[in-house]
């Protein structure tokens, strides 16, 4: 045991060394990291690719406002504004803002596979705080279809057995079993190990000095004094102010060219491959984590939409269901507002607004509110196309009829032609051409007549 402890670096140096419990989760986690090349849940964030993906996922979720809603008697939806809704919008607990709470939730879920928040209740049983718990200190127990959570405790929450109704359990997208989520770090451990080993190899190559393009050889018989003098000369020429100065080689010393060039020692393809692998598993587009090797304006714009649809929508949906079941009565629900992620570029957004307002689906003031602009008088009424009705003197649309304005125009054109040229054959040919589509439209509206009857009515 002593040799194992010395190998692991866990042995006390003094004579009063205390025994180390190898069943301790912290020791097991540390040992797993050593045996897996230094990659563990605790050390994964030292990998730049993983840290970038964690930041994108956590910060994106944290930036989305979360609100609670309930259906009303009119068939619409009302926003809930009570103490429970405030947990999502204003203050989840005494020391975290909503941004910090949602960022912590996503970080814990991605790194450990699970995130747990304890419901703190007042004397009336109302939930007043959502207290974050250490995911590594939680054990999920399930026997005979019943579940409980054994918490090992921390500085604020003592060790205890927690009932599922007193806990919000957020599981990762990959499930270890029906009861717990799997850590994305554990799933990508092999890829992270290769990436970390590549970085360590390059670091050792530089530290060991094999990266220098030239080196000095000493011929047989070269005196040790000449070698030492040359080393002293090298040290004296180091630094910025001696750059470019000429070195004088002593007897028996000769410069040689290193066969391996810095270009041949380029590890960027290996590091990029590692970045791509992590990006695939964590479902974060490369342009979002500032890899613009093949980036263009178009694919960078699409990357934002891709992030919203395929990365954050599943995350938000899973989180919303946990909140809805754990905090609100049946029928009420929590929802993240993802409009900011799905707004698209300016031209696409304004084209969508135009279609929504021209179709009467949104008012112009509703559009202004989405663009954070103040409402203007007279823009609260929905618009309707004039082709579908006539406008009265007060501005309202009445008697929707697409045929009437067309028929009126045809009557005036036919009457003007007969007044100018008289009832000639050319006038009748012109009139029948103009009247034919109008008569067809009138027939669809239930007004039946012939083309000649319409022309005669126009002449009279």
URSUL-V42354 format. One record per residue. N is the residue number from 1. RES is the residue in three letters. SS is DSSP state (h for helix, s for strand, l for the rest). PHI is phi in radians with two decimals (NA if undefined). PSI is psi in whole degrees, 0 to 359 (none if undefined). Layout:
n=<N	N>
res=<RES	RES>
ss=<SS	SS>
phi=<PHI	PHI>
psi=<PSI	PSI>
//
This chain:
n=<1	2	3	4	5	6	7	8	9	10	11	12	13	14	15	16	17	18	19	20	21	22	23	24	25	26	27	28	29	30	31	32	33	34	35	36	37	38	39	40	41	42	43	44	45	46	47	48	49	50	51	52	53	54	55	56	57	58	59	60	61	62	63	64	65	66	67	68	69	70	71	72	73	74	75	76	77	78	79	80	81	82	83	84	85	86	87	88	89	90	91	92	93	94	95	96	97	98	99	100	101	102	103	104	105	106	107	108	109	110	111	112	113	114	115	116	117	118	119	120	121	122	123	124	125	126	127	128	129	130	131	132	133	134	135	136	137	138	139	140	141	142	143	144	145	146	147	148	149	150	151	152	153	154	155	156	157	158	159	160	161	162	163	164	165	166	167	168	169	170	171	172	173	174	175	176	177	178	179	180	181	182	183	184	185	186	187	188	189	190	191	192	193	194	195	196	197	198	199	200	201	202	203	204	205	206	207	208	209	210	211	212	213	214	215	216	217	218	219	220	221	222	223	224	225	226	227	228	229	230	231	232	233	234	235	236	237	238	239	240	241	242	243	244	245	246	247	248	249	250	251	252	253	254	255	256	257	258	259	260	261	262	263	264	265	266	267	268	269	270	271	272	273	274	275	276	277	278	279	280	281	282	283	284	285	286	287	288	289	290	291	292	293	294	295	296	297	298	299	300	301	302	303	304	305	306	307	308	309	310	311	312	313	314	315	316	317	318	319	320	321	322	323	324	325	326	327	328	329	330	331	332	333	334	335	336	337	338	339	340	341	342	343	344	345	346	347	348	349	350	351	352	353	354	355	356	357	358	359	360	361	362	363	364	365	366	367	368	369	370	371	372	373	374	375	376	377	378	379	380	381	382	383	384	385	386	387	388	389	390	391	392	393	394	395	396	397	398	399	400	401	402	403	404	405	406	407	408	409	410	411	412	413	414	415	416	417	418	419	420	421	422	423	424	425	426	427	428	429	430	431	432	433	434	435	436	437	438	439	440	441	442	443	444	445	446	447	448	449	450	451	452	453	454	455	456	457	458	459	460>
res=<UNK	UNK	UNK	UNK	UNK	UNK	UNK	UNK	UNK	UNK	UNK	UNK	UNK	UNK	UNK	UNK	UNK	UNK	UNK	UNK	UNK	UNK	UNK	UNK	UNK	UNK	UNK	UNK	UNK	UNK	UNK	UNK	UNK	UNK	UNK	UNK	UNK	UNK	UNK	UNK	UNK	UNK	UNK	UNK	UNK	UNK	UNK	UNK	UNK	UNK	UNK	UNK	UNK	UNK	UNK	UNK	UNK	UNK	UNK	UNK	UNK	UNK	UNK	UNK	UNK	UNK	UNK	UNK	UNK	UNK	UNK	UNK	UNK	UNK	UNK	UNK	UNK	UNK	UNK	UNK	UNK	UNK	UNK	UNK	UNK	UNK	UNK	UNK	UNK	UNK	UNK	UNK	UNK	UNK	UNK	UNK	UNK	UNK	UNK	UNK	UNK	UNK	UNK	UNK	UNK	UNK	UNK	UNK	UNK	UNK	UNK	UNK	UNK	UNK	UNK	UNK	UNK	UNK	UNK	UNK	UNK	UNK	UNK	UNK	UNK	UNK	UNK	UNK	UNK	UNK	UNK	UNK	UNK	UNK	UNK	UNK	UNK	UNK	UNK	UNK	UNK	UNK	UNK	UNK	UNK	UNK	UNK	UNK	UNK	UNK	UNK	UNK	UNK	UNK	UNK	UNK	UNK	UNK	UNK	UNK	UNK	UNK	UNK	UNK	UNK	UNK	UNK	UNK	UNK	UNK	UNK	UNK	UNK	UNK	UNK	UNK	UNK	UNK	UNK	UNK	UNK	UNK	UNK	UNK	UNK	UNK	UNK	UNK	UNK	UNK	UNK	UNK	UNK	UNK	UNK	UNK	UNK	UNK	UNK	UNK	UNK	UNK	UNK	UNK	UNK	UNK	UNK	UNK	UNK	UNK	UNK	UNK	UNK	UNK	UNK	UNK	UNK	UNK	UNK	UNK	UNK	UNK	UNK	UNK	UNK	UNK	UNK	UNK	UNK	UNK	UNK	UNK	UNK	UNK	UNK	UNK	UNK	UNK	UNK	UNK	UNK	UNK	UNK	UNK	UNK	UNK	UNK	UNK	UNK	UNK	UNK	UNK	UNK	UNK	UNK	UNK	UNK	UNK	UNK	UNK	UNK	UNK	UNK	UNK	UNK	UNK	UNK	UNK	UNK	UNK	UNK	UNK	UNK	UNK	UNK	UNK	UNK	UNK	UNK	UNK	UNK	UNK	UNK	UNK	UNK	UNK	UNK	UNK	UNK	UNK	UNK	UNK	UNK	UNK	UNK	UNK	UNK	UNK	UNK	UNK	UNK	UNK	UNK	UNK	UNK	UNK	UNK	UNK	UNK	UNK	UNK	UNK	UNK	UNK	UNK	UNK	UNK	UNK	UNK	UNK	UNK	UNK	UNK	UNK	UNK	UNK	UNK	UNK	UNK	UNK	UNK	UNK	UNK	UNK	UNK	UNK	UNK	UNK	UNK	UNK	UNK	UNK	UNK	UNK	UNK	UNK	UNK	UNK	UNK	UNK	UNK	UNK	UNK	UNK	UNK	UNK	UNK	UNK	UNK	UNK	UNK	UNK	UNK	UNK	UNK	UNK	UNK	UNK	UNK	UNK	UNK	UNK	UNK	UNK	UNK	UNK	UNK	UNK	UNK	UNK	UNK	UNK	UNK	UNK	UNK	UNK	UNK	UNK	UNK	UNK	UNK	UNK	UNK	UNK	UNK	UNK	UNK	UNK	UNK	UNK	UNK	UNK	UNK	UNK	UNK	UNK	UNK	UNK	UNK	UNK	UNK	UNK	UNK	UNK	UNK	UNK	UNK	UNK	UNK	UNK	UNK	UNK	UNK	UNK	UNK	UNK	UNK	UNK	UNK	UNK	UNK	UNK	UNK	UNK	UNK	UNK	UNK	UNK	UNK	UNK	UNK	UNK	UNK	UNK	UNK	UNK	UNK	UNK	UNK	UNK	UNK	UNK	UNK	UNK	UNK	UNK	UNK	UNK	UNK	UNK>
ss=<l	h	h	h	h	h	h	h	l	l	l	l	l	l	l	l	l	l	l	l	l	l	l	l	h	h	h	h	h	h	h	h	h	h	h	l	l	l	l	l	l	l	l	h	h	h	l	h	h	h	h	h	h	h	h	h	h	h	h	h	h	h	l	l	l	s	s	s	s	s	s	l	l	l	l	l	s	s	s	l	l	l	h	h	h	h	h	h	h	l	l	l	s	l	l	s	l	h	h	h	h	h	h	h	h	h	h	h	h	h	h	h	l	s	s	s	s	s	s	s	s	l	l	l	l	l	s	s	s	s	s	s	s	l	h	h	h	s	s	s	s	s	s	l	l	s	s	s	s	s	s	l	l	l	l	l	l	l	l	s	s	s	l	h	h	h	s	s	s	s	s	l	l	l	s	s	s	l	l	s	s	l	l	h	h	h	h	l	h	h	h	h	h	h	h	h	h	h	h	h	h	h	h	h	h	h	h	l	l	l	l	l	l	s	s	s	s	s	l	l	l	l	l	h	h	h	h	h	h	h	h	h	h	h	h	h	l	l	l	h	h	h	l	l	l	l	l	l	l	l	l	l	s	s	s	s	s	l	l	l	l	l	l	l	l	l	l	h	h	h	h	h	h	h	h	h	h	h	h	h	h	h	l	l	l	h	h	h	h	l	l	l	l	l	l	l	h	h	h	h	h	h	h	h	h	h	h	h	h	h	h	h	h	h	h	h	h	h	h	h	h	h	h	h	h	h	h	l	l	l	l	l	s	s	s	s	l	l	l	l	l	l	l	l	l	h	h	h	h	h	h	h	h	h	h	h	h	h	l	l	l	l	l	h	h	h	h	h	h	h	l	l	l	l	l	l	l	l	l	l	l	l	l	l	l	h	h	h	l	s	s	l	l	l	l	l	s	s	l	l	l	l	l	h	h	h	h	h	h	h	h	h	h	h	h	h	h	h	h	h	h	l	l	l	h	h	h	h	h	h	h	h	h	h	h	h	h	h	h	h	h	h	h	h	l	l	l	l	l	l	h	h	h	h	h	h	h	h	h	l>
phi=<NA	-1.09	-1.18	-1.12	-1.12	-1.16	-1.09	-1.41	1.33	-1.78	-1.38	-1.25	-1.51	-1.58	-1.25	-1.62	-1.04	-1.62	-1.21	-1.78	-1.43	-1.25	-1.56	-1.10	-0.99	-1.14	-1.19	-1.09	-1.11	-1.16	-1.12	-1.06	-1.16	-1.12	-1.25	-1.74	1.36	1.47	-1.74	-2.59	-1.06	-1.38	-1.77	-1.09	-1.23	-1.34	-1.45	-1.06	-1.08	-1.16	-1.05	-1.13	-1.15	-1.08	-1.10	-1.08	-1.14	-1.24	-1.22	-1.18	-1.08	-1.14	-1.43	-1.57	-1.21	-2.06	-2.21	-2.01	-2.38	-2.47	-1.27	-1.84	-1.21	-1.49	1.53	-1.69	-2.20	-1.93	-1.43	-1.41	-2.29	-2.41	-1.10	-1.19	-1.12	-1.09	-1.06	-1.48	-1.79	-2.13	-2.65	-1.14	-2.70	-1.27	-2.29	-2.33	-1.45	-0.98	-1.03	-1.18	-1.15	-1.21	-1.14	-1.08	-0.99	-1.24	-1.10	-1.12	-1.14	-1.30	-1.38	-1.79	1.62	-2.56	-2.35	-2.18	-2.25	-1.45	-1.46	-1.66	-1.94	-1.59	-1.11	-1.62	1.47	-1.43	-1.32	-1.92	-2.59	-1.99	-1.72	-1.21	-2.02	-1.36	-1.11	-1.30	-1.70	-1.87	-2.15	-1.60	-1.94	-2.54	-2.38	1.06	1.41	-1.88	-2.10	-2.70	-2.10	-1.68	-1.80	-1.35	1.70	-2.57	-1.17	-1.92	-1.96	-1.26	-1.09	-2.90	-1.70	-1.90	-1.35	-0.98	-1.23	-1.79	-2.49	-1.81	-1.96	-1.69	-1.77	-1.17	-1.21	-1.80	-1.65	-1.24	-2.77	-1.09	-1.86	-2.46	-1.55	-1.79	-1.27	-1.16	-1.15	-1.13	-1.21	-1.83	-1.06	-1.09	-1.14	-1.14	-1.10	-1.08	-1.13	-1.22	-1.14	-1.12	-1.13	-1.15	-1.10	-1.15	-1.12	-1.16	-1.07	-1.21	-1.17	-1.44	1.57	-1.34	-1.56	-1.21	-1.23	-2.28	-2.55	-1.95	-1.91	-1.95	-1.25	-0.97	1.61	-1.18	-1.28	-1.03	-1.11	-1.12	-1.14	-1.13	-1.09	-1.17	-1.06	-1.10	-1.10	-1.07	-1.09	-1.27	-1.66	-1.28	1.81	-1.17	-1.27	-1.83	-1.08	1.54	-1.27	-1.46	-1.73	-1.93	-1.55	-1.35	-1.05	1.51	-1.78	-2.51	-1.34	-2.23	-1.61	-1.24	-1.20	-1.63	-1.54	-1.10	-1.13	-1.24	-1.63	-1.25	-1.82	-1.08	-1.06	-1.14	-1.16	-1.18	-1.02	-1.09	-1.10	-1.14	-1.12	-1.11	-1.07	-1.12	-1.24	-1.50	1.00	-2.10	-1.04	-1.01	-1.06	-1.22	-1.79	1.14	-1.76	-1.87	-0.98	-2.06	-1.42	-2.29	-1.06	-1.18	-1.28	-1.22	-1.14	-1.19	-1.09	-1.13	-1.17	-1.05	-1.06	-1.18	-1.35	-1.86	-1.90	-1.47	-1.07	-1.07	-1.09	-1.12	-1.08	-1.11	-1.17	-1.07	-1.17	-1.11	-1.15	-1.13	-1.31	-1.63	-2.17	-2.14	-1.18	-1.02	1.76	-1.48	-2.76	-1.82	-2.65	-1.49	-1.53	-1.76	-1.01	-1.09	-1.37	-1.83	-1.23	1.29	-1.35	-1.09	-1.11	-1.14	-1.15	-1.20	-1.12	-1.15	-1.06	-1.09	-1.16	-1.19	-1.36	-1.20	-1.54	1.34	-1.38	-2.17	-1.53	-1.18	-1.23	-1.12	-1.13	-1.08	-1.13	-1.15	-1.68	1.05	-1.95	-1.22	-1.18	-2.06	-1.08	1.47	-1.93	-1.66	-1.66	-1.20	-1.50	-2.45	-1.14	-1.14	-1.19	-1.82	3.12	-2.01	-1.72	-1.44	-1.13	-1.47	1.65	-1.43	-1.71	-2.28	0.80	-0.96	-2.72	-1.36	-1.52	-0.99	-1.12	-1.24	-1.14	-1.10	-1.14	-1.13	-1.08	-1.17	-1.21	-1.17	-1.11	-1.15	-1.21	-1.21	-1.18	-1.48	-1.84	1.42	-1.41	-1.48	-1.13	-1.15	-1.14	-1.14	-1.11	-1.08	-1.11	-1.12	-1.11	-1.26	-1.37	-0.98	-1.16	-1.18	-1.10	-1.12	-1.18	-1.12	-1.12	-1.16	-1.49	1.70	-1.82	-1.70	-3.02	-1.70	-1.15	-1.15	-1.10	-1.13	-1.12	-1.07	-1.14	-1.20	-1.18	-1.15>
psi=<322	321	322	316	322	321	320	349	22	359	136	145	341	171	340	37	134	149	142	129	109	353	355	129	325	319	319	318	319	317	319	323	321	314	338	27	25	7	119	177	329	329	356	328	352	347	124	319	315	315	321	316	319	316	316	311	316	314	328	314	318	334	352	128	141	126	164	144	157	147	145	177	338	3	2	194	131	143	132	131	80	190	324	319	327	332	326	329	329	307	98	325	185	345	11	140	165	321	313	323	313	327	317	316	313	323	314	320	319	320	314	347	343	152	136	135	123	134	118	123	155	187	337	6	5	140	120	342	151	107	120	139	158	116	329	346	7	137	127	124	134	120	124	38	359	143	153	159	120	115	131	347	159	196	336	325	123	163	136	164	122	132	146	331	346	15	144	119	109	119	148	169	335	123	132	320	182	349	339	152	162	143	130	334	316	323	332	16	320	316	317	324	315	317	319	322	324	318	317	322	315	322	316	324	317	316	329	353	2	3	353	136	336	159	169	132	147	123	156	136	357	133	144	330	320	321	315	321	321	320	318	320	319	315	324	339	2	155	172	319	345	11	132	355	152	137	143	121	137	177	133	356	136	131	143	153	131	130	332	118	165	327	322	340	18	118	9	323	321	317	323	320	318	319	318	320	314	319	320	314	321	356	48	118	144	318	333	331	30	29	99	30	317	28	139	172	320	309	337	321	317	331	323	319	319	317	318	316	316	348	304	330	312	321	313	318	314	319	318	320	321	316	317	318	328	343	337	152	167	133	326	159	160	150	135	137	109	14	322	327	332	15	332	190	171	315	316	321	314	326	321	319	320	318	322	321	320	335	0	12	320	151	164	329	328	322	318	321	323	333	14	39	149	146	154	149	141	4	20	353	138	147	157	142	136	339	345	9	180	150	127	179	329	3	355	156	125	161	63	120	110	343	326	309	329	318	321	319	319	320	316	323	318	317	320	324	317	327	330	312	349	181	58	170	323	323	317	322	317	314	317	323	318	323	333	307	330	316	322	319	322	323	322	330	0	4	105	136	171	167	318	323	319	318	315	323	325	322	319	none>
//
